[in-house]
Amino acid sequence: MAWTRRLSSGKFQGLYRDAYGKERSAGTFPRERQALSKAASAEEDARINPRSPEARTITWAQWEPRWLARRSVAPQSLKADMSKIEHHVRPKWGDVPLADITQGDIQEWVNELRRSGGVRTTSRYEAGRPLSASTVTKCYRLLSSSMRAAVTAKVLDKSPCFDVKISKDGVSPERYLTDDEQDAICAELDGQDLVLVRLAFGTGLRLGEIIGLHWESIDLDGKTLHVRHAYDPEDRSMKAPKSYAMRAVPIPDEVVMLLEQLRVDSAPALQCPIVHNGSTKCRTGLVFTQADGKPIDGHNFRHRRWERGCRRAAVRDSQGRDIPVGHARVHDTRHTYASTLIRAGIHLAQVCTLMGHSSIVVTMRYSHLGNSQWGAVAEALNRRTAVRTANPVLRVVKHG
């Protein structure tokens, strides 16, 4: 017979016993009658469709291959999923029987991933670097998928993956680097690193789009580049740009000269060594490469080139003091590009196209930068007011 339990939160937990006499929860509800009804339904379902005997002992690691065999995902997605399973899901849940995994345990797990992450070891699950909300969500969804599959296979009565809260990342402030700050950072770079950063500031491309840039996509005579590919480091392949935003972008004169010199110095490869998924095939090599012609490592570029350049860079103020540029993200080159266009009076719709945004709503985040044009607006209104003051229009009011 089903029953309820009042929790400290004031809510009610619906409880019942399965076909093997083990206490089970049907969930937590705001009203006792609702909790009792759900528990009674779950108890009846467990009686009619009892779980297999193995359900009491099968561990997550034993269930994993059966769950994976039921999934249908693209190869590149599977590779990314397996990395998360190996580092964060299996180390935590591999030895735990499915029937013993609770909603509370899962909540504690995602909280721990957000606080200090997790690393795989041969003997235990240890703390590591904190994970982003996006990565934790992906790990949780993998566990949830495995538990839903167990319910479908009658290995579980109910998935414990419900009402799990994942704290969001704090909003990273967008930084708009001044011309002097850009020059200071670039002064700390050389070779293709310098060309890459100048290209980022001058075109607003995402780092994946820059790494995926092929020589055939650059028209130096026409001072234009075409965004056709983006490099995906997780499966090491070329894919279509984010939001499928293939587009043409003008190249500033300074960047054109740097690219011309890079092409002379680097002797570009005749062929790209990377598999292309969902994007047009290439006919030439990559613009930015390692010594073997393969794409540069975006992670290494961020931490060993970009961040070092930002730490060393400084701008001299009017009093002769050197002010450090300090922390800035590679993605801030993109924000800087957008701010440059908006402040120059370029229409938001045009900025949207150049940035490759999926919608102008995304571009609206930069609309506040247009406030720099308010001086011209105020001047126009003041001129209109001055004309009206100099030539007043008199109204004749008739009184009856």
Buried (B, 14 or more C-beta within 10 A) or exposed (E): EBBBBEEEEEBBBBBBBBBEEBEBBBBBBEEBEBBBBBBBBBBEBBEEEBBEEEBBEBBBBBBBEBBBEEEEEEEBEBBBBBEBBEBBBBBBBBEBBBBEBEBEEBBEBBBBBBEBBBEBEEEEBEEBEBBEBEBBBBBBEBBBBBBBBBBEBEBBBBBBBEEBEBEEEEEEEBBBBEEBBBBBBBEBBEEBBBBBBBBBBBBBBBBBBBBBBBBBBBEBEEBBBBBBBBBBEEBBBBBBBBEEBBBBBEBBEEBBBBBEEBBEEBEBBEEBEBEBBBBBEBEBBBBBBEEEBBBBEBEEBBEEBBBBBBBBBBBEEEEEEEBEBEEBBBBBBBBBBBBBBBBEEBEBEEBBBBBBBEEBEEBEEBEEBBEEEEEEEEEEEEEEEEEEEEEEEEEEEEEE
